């Protein structure tokens, strides 16, 4: 026999599965227990960190004593650093000769950027490193020895030597060099016309008649006013770029000059060039 189809509503009523998901109710006691557990863990971690810190602090005196003990017994072991170059010592007691090692230590070989160079200094340049011209120190040493010979001869013959350096930090160098050559020095701005127009520029200063030892010579008081101020026999200039007026006046007065020429300088301004870094 054929049975009639079962209605869908009857099938829904005969199903044992719920049509809506069951709802769960949170237990207040379980949330309080988890919060208390987290708080206890954080407190225990904090106590452990404090205990570790106290333990490390307690070890400091013992570790320091151990360090001092090891340092005392190992201080004389190993190599020692002895500075070979001291700018102040070289200034106070200049060496008898100049070596390439001393020139390198003083960074004499460092020129200017290649974009600032003067092509007239190509004969003094050894090469280029990272966009900076490197000066040939063998040429520097040779020209420096030549300049020293010139200074020695002028000083030996009793000539007046003028040392000029007007940059910041040149004062002790200029004063010490003037003391060594028994000459004069200028570490401030050069007064234009102090050589070519010295009768007017130096008229306000005191004029003295002195001997080779800078001692006053008696008997010339009435003739001093008719005498011209003395001009230097040799001028040594440390920064030639800023004192081009001085060098021009020396050229007009036929006074020989010695100057440090960097890669951006003009070597024709001075009589005896010394190719080197003029910033050191």
NORVENFEN-V947722 format. One record per residue. N is the residue number from 1. RES is the residue in three letters. OMEGA is omega in degrees with one decimal (NA if undefined). Layout:
n:N res:RES omega:OMEGA
n:N res:RES omega:OMEGA
//
This chain:
n:1 res:UNK omega:178.1
n:2 res:UNK omega:178.1
n:3 res:UNK omega:179.4
n:4 res:UNK omega:179.6
n:5 res:UNK omega:-179.8
n:6 res:UNK omega:179.3
n:7 res:UNK omega:-177.7
n:8 res:UNK omega:179.0
n:9 res:UNK omega:177.2
n:10 res:UNK omega:177.5
n:11 res:UNK omega:-179.5
n:12 res:UNK omega:-178.8
n:13 res:UNK omega:178.5
n:14 res:UNK omega:-177.8
n:15 res:UNK omega:-179.4
n:16 res:UNK omega:-178.4
n:17 res:UNK omega:179.9
n:18 res:UNK omega:-179.7
n:19 res:UNK omega:179.6
n:20 res:UNK omega:-179.9
n:21 res:UNK omega:-179.9
n:22 res:UNK omega:177.2
n:23 res:UNK omega:179.9
n:24 res:UNK omega:-179.5
n:25 res:UNK omega:-178.9
n:26 res:UNK omega:179.8
n:27 res:UNK omega:-179.4
n:28 res:UNK omega:-177.6
n:29 res:UNK omega:180.0
n:30 res:UNK omega:177.6
n:31 res:UNK omega:179.2
n:32 res:UNK omega:179.6
n:33 res:UNK omega:179.1
n:34 res:UNK omega:177.8
n:35 res:UNK omega:178.3
n:36 res:UNK omega:178.3
n:37 res:UNK omega:179.0
n:38 res:UNK omega:178.6
n:39 res:UNK omega:179.3
n:40 res:UNK omega:178.4
n:41 res:UNK omega:178.7
n:42 res:UNK omega:178.5
n:43 res:UNK omega:178.6
n:44 res:UNK omega:178.5
n:45 res:UNK omega:178.7
n:46 res:UNK omega:178.7
n:47 res:UNK omega:179.1
n:48 res:UNK omega:178.1
n:49 res:UNK omega:177.9
n:50 res:UNK omega:178.5
n:51 res:UNK omega:178.0
n:52 res:UNK omega:178.7
n:53 res:UNK omega:177.1
n:54 res:UNK omega:178.7
n:55 res:UNK omega:178.1
n:56 res:UNK omega:178.2
n:57 res:UNK omega:179.6
n:58 res:UNK omega:-179.4
n:59 res:UNK omega:-174.5
n:60 res:UNK omega:180.0
n:61 res:UNK omega:180.0
n:62 res:UNK omega:178.3
n:63 res:UNK omega:179.3
n:64 res:UNK omega:176.8
n:65 res:UNK omega:177.2
n:66 res:UNK omega:178.8
n:67 res:UNK omega:179.6
n:68 res:UNK omega:178.7
n:69 res:UNK omega:179.0
n:70 res:UNK omega:180.0
n:71 res:UNK omega:-179.8
n:72 res:UNK omega:-176.0
n:73 res:UNK omega:-179.3
n:74 res:UNK omega:-177.9
n:75 res:UNK omega:-177.5
n:76 res:UNK omega:-178.3
n:77 res:UNK omega:176.9
n:78 res:UNK omega:-176.4
n:79 res:UNK omega:179.1
n:80 res:UNK omega:178.4
n:81 res:UNK omega:179.0
n:82 res:UNK omega:179.5
n:83 res:UNK omega:-179.0
n:84 res:UNK omega:-176.8
n:85 res:UNK omega:177.2
n:86 res:UNK omega:-175.4
n:87 res:UNK omega:179.8
n:88 res:UNK omega:179.8
n:89 res:UNK omega:176.9
n:90 res:UNK omega:179.2
n:91 res:UNK omega:-179.0
n:92 res:UNK omega:-178.5
n:93 res:UNK omega:-178.9
n:94 res:UNK omega:179.7
n:95 res:UNK omega:178.7
n:96 res:UNK omega:179.6
n:97 res:UNK omega:-178.7
n:98 res:UNK omega:179.8
n:99 res:UNK omega:178.3
n:100 res:UNK omega:178.2
n:101 res:UNK omega:178.6
n:102 res:UNK omega:179.3
n:103 res:UNK omega:178.2
n:104 res:UNK omega:179.5
n:105 res:UNK omega:178.1
n:106 res:UNK omega:179.6
n:107 res:UNK omega:178.5
n:108 res:UNK omega:-174.4
n:109 res:UNK omega:-176.8
n:110 res:UNK omega:176.9
n:111 res:UNK omega:-179.9
n:112 res:UNK omega:177.0
n:113 res:UNK omega:-176.6
n:114 res:UNK omega:179.6
n:115 res:UNK omega:-177.0
n:116 res:UNK omega:-170.6
n:117 res:UNK omega:173.7
n:118 res:UNK omega:-177.3
n:119 res:UNK omega:177.7
n:120 res:UNK omega:-179.7
n:121 res:UNK omega:-178.2
n:122 res:UNK omega:-178.8
n:123 res:UNK omega:-179.8
n:124 res:UNK omega:-172.3
n:125 res:UNK omega:179.4
n:126 res:UNK omega:-179.1
n:127 res:UNK omega:-177.9
n:128 res:UNK omega:176.5
n:129 res:UNK omega:178.5
n:130 res:UNK omega:177.0
n:131 res:UNK omega:-179.4
n:132 res:UNK omega:177.2
n:133 res:UNK omega:177.6
n:134 res:UNK omega:-177.6
n:135 res:UNK omega:178.7
n:136 res:UNK omega:-175.6
n:137 res:UNK omega:175.5
n:138 res:UNK omega:175.3
n:139 res:UNK omega:178.5
n:140 res:UNK omega:-179.8
n:141 res:UNK omega:179.6
n:142 res:UNK omega:179.8
n:143 res:UNK omega:178.7
n:144 res:UNK omega:176.8
n:145 res:UNK omega:176.9
n:146 res:UNK omega:178.5
n:147 res:UNK omega:178.5
n:148 res:UNK omega:177.6
n:149 res:UNK omega:178.6
n:150 res:UNK omega:179.9
n:151 res:UNK omega:-180.0
n:152 res:UNK omega:-178.3
n:153 res:UNK omega:179.6
n:154 res:UNK omega:178.7
n:155 res:UNK omega:-179.9
n:156 res:UNK omega:-180.0
n:157 res:UNK omega:176.8
n:158 res:UNK omega:179.1
n:159 res:UNK omega:178.9
n:160 res:UNK omega:-178.1
n:161 res:UNK omega:179.0
n:162 res:UNK omega:179.2
n:163 res:UNK omega:-174.7
n:164 res:UNK omega:173.5
n:165 res:UNK omega:-170.4
n:166 res:UNK omega:177.4
n:167 res:UNK omega:177.8
n:168 res:UNK omega:-177.7
n:169 res:UNK omega:178.9
n:170 res:UNK omega:-172.3
n:171 res:UNK omega:-179.2
n:172 res:UNK omega:179.9
n:173 res:UNK omega:-177.7
n:174 res:UNK omega:-178.9
n:175 res:UNK omega:-179.3
n:176 res:UNK omega:178.7
n:177 res:UNK omega:177.7
n:178 res:UNK omega:176.3
n:179 res:UNK omega:-177.6
n:180 res:UNK omega:-177.8
n:181 res:UNK omega:-179.6
n:182 res:UNK omega:-177.4
n:183 res:UNK omega:-178.0
n:184 res:UNK omega:-178.4
n:185 res:UNK omega:174.5
n:186 res:UNK omega:178.6
n:187 res:UNK omega:173.4
n:188 res:UNK omega:-177.3
n:189 res:UNK omega:179.0
n:190 res:UNK omega:178.6
n:191 res:UNK omega:-177.8
n:192 res:UNK omega:179.6
n:193 res:UNK omega:-179.3
n:194 res:UNK omega:176.2
n:195 res:UNK omega:-176.2
n:196 res:UNK omega:-179.4
n:197 res:UNK omega:-173.4
n:198 res:UNK omega:178.3
n:199 res:UNK omega:-180.0
n:200 res:UNK omega:-175.9
n:201 res:UNK omega:-175.3
n:202 res:UNK omega:-177.8
n:203 res:UNK omega:-179.2
n:204 res:UNK omega:-179.8
n:205 res:UNK omega:179.6
n:206 res:UNK omega:179.1
n:207 res:UNK omega:-178.3
n:208 res:UNK omega:172.3
n:209 res:UNK omega:-174.8
n:210 res:UNK omega:177.5
n:211 res:UNK omega:-178.1
n:212 res:UNK omega:-179.9
n:213 res:UNK omega:179.7
n:214 res:UNK omega:175.8
n:215 res:UNK omega:-179.1
n:216 res:UNK omega:178.4
n:217 res:UNK omega:-179.2
n:218 res:UNK omega:175.2
n:219 res:UNK omega:-178.4
n:220 res:UNK omega:-175.6
n:221 res:UNK omega:-176.8
n:222 res:UNK omega:-179.6
n:223 res:UNK omega:-174.6
n:224 res:UNK omega:-176.4
n:225 res:UNK omega:-179.8
n:226 res:UNK omega:-177.6
n:227 res:UNK omega:177.7
n:228 res:UNK omega:173.8
n:229 res:UNK omega:-176.0
n:230 res:UNK omega:176.4
n:231 res:UNK omega:179.9
n:232 res:UNK omega:176.0
n:233 res:UNK omega:178.8
n:234 res:UNK omega:179.5
n:235 res:UNK omega:176.1
n:236 res:UNK omega:-176.1
n:237 res:UNK omega:-179.0
n:238 res:UNK omega:179.1
n:239 res:UNK omega:-174.9
n:240 res:UNK omega:-177.5
n:241 res:UNK omega:-179.0
n:242 res:UNK omega:-176.2
n:243 res:UNK omega:179.7
n:244 res:UNK omega:177.4
n:245 res:UNK omega:176.3
n:246 res:UNK omega:-178.7
n:247 res:UNK omega:177.5
n:248 res:UNK omega:177.4
n:249 res:UNK omega:177.3
n:250 res:UNK omega:177.2
n:251 res:UNK omega:177.8
n:252 res:UNK omega:-178.8
n:253 res:UNK omega:179.9
n:254 res:UNK omega:176.9
n:255 res:UNK omega:179.1
n:256 res:UNK omega:-176.7
n:257 res:UNK omega:173.9
n:258 res:UNK omega:-176.9
n:259 res:UNK omega:174.9
n:260 res:UNK omega:-176.8
n:261 res:UNK omega:174.8
n:262 res:UNK omega:-176.9
n:263 res:UNK omega:177.0
n:264 res:UNK omega:-178.1
n:265 res:UNK omega:179.3
n:266 res:UNK omega:-175.3
n:267 res:UNK omega:-177.7
n:268 res:UNK omega:-179.8
n:269 res:UNK omega:-176.0
n:270 res:UNK omega:-179.4
n:271 res:UNK omega:-179.1
n:272 res:UNK omega:-176.8
n:273 res:UNK omega:171.6
n:274 res:UNK omega:-179.8
n:275 res:UNK omega:-177.9
n:276 res:UNK omega:175.9
n:277 res:UNK omega:-177.8
n:278 res:UNK omega:177.9
n:279 res:UNK omega:-177.5
n:280 res:UNK omega:NA
//
